[in-house]
Amino acid sequence: MKSAFWYLGFLSLFSLLFFAEWKVGFLGFLGFVSFFSVYKASDEMLEVNVGRASRNAFLFAMFFGSASLAYLYLTNGLELLKAAFVILLGGSLLVCLLSLFYYQKRGEVK
């Protein structure tokens, strides 16, 4: 049985909207391309490692989200809100996937 996370890779097709609208925000969906790499992975260790990687992404989202909201509030710079959202989404995906690859390569479960 293949991993259900593989299907998240199809969300990367939304990045094609960049060519229709020419808005950089749609390029954030390219972070989902790397989910195609977990097609054959299906074991309990993957589930444990996904939980640990999701925890890391959650911590990134909380720290970066609160810091960016505080910065935007203090500087009244609402024009950076779009960029902060793209960095938050892309960074969370990147942290989750890099953590998952690290935990999978390390190969141990605590």
C-alpha positions as CSV (number, residue, x, y, z in Angstrom):
1,M,0.0,0.0,0.0
2,K,1.4,3.4,-0.9
3,S,1.6,6.3,1.4
4,A,-1.4,8.7,1.4
5,F,1.0,11.7,1.5
6,W,1.8,11.0,-2.1
7,Y,-1.5,12.6,-3.1
8,L,-0.5,16.0,-1.6
9,G,1.9,16.3,-4.5
10,F,-1.0,17.0,-6.8
11,L,-1.5,20.3,-5.0
12,S,1.6,21.5,-6.8
13,L,-0.6,21.9,-10.0
14,F,-2.0,25.1,-8.5
15,S,1.4,26.6,-9.1
16,L,0.5,26.7,-12.8
17,L,-1.9,29.5,-12.0
18,F,1.2,31.7,-11.8
19,F,1.3,31.7,-15.6
20,A,-2.4,32.7,-15.9
21,E,-2.3,35.5,-13.2
22,W,1.4,36.4,-12.9
23,K,1.1,36.5,-9.1
24,V,4.1,35.2,-7.2
25,G,2.0,33.8,-4.4
26,F,1.0,30.8,-6.6
27,L,4.6,29.7,-6.7
28,G,4.3,28.7,-3.0
29,F,2.4,25.6,-4.2
30,L,5.7,24.3,-5.7
31,G,6.6,23.1,-2.2
32,F,4.1,20.2,-2.6
33,V,6.2,18.7,-5.5
34,S,8.4,16.9,-3.0
35,F,5.5,14.9,-1.6
36,F,5.8,12.7,-4.8
37,S,9.0,11.2,-3.3
38,V,7.1,9.3,-0.6
39,Y,5.1,7.1,-3.0
40,K,6.5,3.7,-1.9
41,A,6.9,4.5,1.8
42,S,4.4,2.7,3.9
43,D,5.5,1.6,7.4
44,E,5.0,2.5,11.0
45,M,8.3,4.3,11.2
46,L,7.1,6.7,8.4
47,E,4.0,7.5,10.5
48,V,6.2,8.2,13.6
49,N,8.6,10.3,11.5
50,V,5.8,12.3,9.9
51,G,4.5,13.1,13.3
52,R,7.9,14.3,14.4
53,A,8.4,16.3,11.2
54,S,5.0,17.9,11.5
55,R,5.8,19.0,15.0
56,N,8.9,20.8,13.6
57,A,6.8,22.5,10.9
58,F,4.2,23.5,13.5
59,L,6.9,25.1,15.7
60,F,8.3,26.9,12.6
61,A,4.8,28.2,11.8
62,M,4.2,29.4,15.3
63,F,7.5,31.2,15.7
64,F,7.7,32.7,12.2
65,G,4.0,33.5,12.1
66,S,4.1,35.3,15.5
67,A,7.3,37.1,14.6
68,S,6.0,38.3,11.2
69,L,2.7,39.4,12.6
70,A,4.5,41.4,15.3
71,Y,6.8,43.0,12.7
72,L,3.9,43.8,10.4
73,Y,2.0,45.4,13.3
74,L,4.9,47.4,14.5
75,T,5.8,48.7,11.1
76,N,2.3,49.1,9.6
77,G,3.7,47.3,6.5
78,L,0.7,45.4,5.2
79,E,2.3,45.2,1.8
80,L,4.6,42.5,3.2
81,L,1.7,40.4,4.3
82,K,1.5,38.4,1.0
83,A,5.3,37.7,1.1
84,A,5.0,36.6,4.8
85,F,2.2,34.2,4.0
86,V,4.2,32.7,1.1
87,I,7.3,32.3,3.3
88,L,5.1,30.8,6.1
89,L,3.5,28.2,3.8
90,G,6.7,27.3,1.9
91,G,8.9,27.3,5.0
92,S,6.5,25.0,6.8
93,L,6.5,22.6,3.9
94,L,10.3,22.8,3.6
95,V,10.9,22.3,7.3
96,C,8.5,19.3,7.4
97,L,10.0,17.6,4.3
98,L,13.6,18.2,5.3
99,S,12.8,16.9,8.8
100,L,11.1,13.9,7.3
101,F,14.0,13.1,5.1
102,Y,16.4,13.5,8.0
103,Y,14.4,11.2,10.3
104,Q,14.0,8.6,7.5
105,K,17.7,8.6,6.7
106,R,18.6,8.4,10.4
107,G,16.3,5.3,10.6
108,E,15.7,5.2,14.4
109,V,12.4,5.5,16.3
110,K,12.4,6.9,19.8
